[in-house]
Amino acid sequence: MKKIVFTLLFAFCSITVFCQKSLVSYDDIKYLLHNNLQRADTFLTAKGYVIAKQDDKNKNREYTMTTQRGSFVNINMRSDGKRLFIELETNEIDQYNLVRESIAQYLDKDTMASGIQSYSVKDLGTIYITINDTVPYNPIKKDYDMQIVGDKHITAYD
């Protein structure tokens, strides 16, 4: 009986860790904001993302990943001098929950205005989250748009 319980627990933990391996958390966002686009390429491709669009002239990158359940995670990164701006679009509820739970211990302030959740995060910046209904309408799925703006003192290393 103990072997069955242990095996089931191990299988559940393995599946949970494997599924969240490709999702982006507070530590991943912090790493991306502190490093340049070339390091972001390496980091995100190792997590399973594919470069969908690369514009070296304007210093923009777009990464995408689709899951087996039909959901997606798109990450758009823009370099403006030494600062990086990140936009994360997804319909994966686990990605939304992972971001919210991983920043919980670092929150300075959180507000809700006009349907936009705003989180001021220590040593990171501000995260703006907008939640919309999917098209076509599905009561179970939502579209999450997260804009991450780093603090003005955070610059990307070369």
Secondary structure as UniProt FT lines:
FT   HELIX           2..20
FT   TURN            21..22
FT   HELIX           26..34
FT   HELIX           37..46
FT   TURN            47..48
FT   STRAND          50..55
FT   TURN            56..59
FT   STRAND          60..66
FT   TURN            68..69
FT   STRAND          72..80
FT   TURN            81..82
FT   STRAND          83..90
FT   HELIX           93..103
FT   HELIX           104..106
FT   STRAND          107..113
FT   TURN            114..115
FT   STRAND          116..121
FT   TURN            122..124
FT   STRAND          125..133
FT   STRAND          142..150
FT   TURN            152..153
//
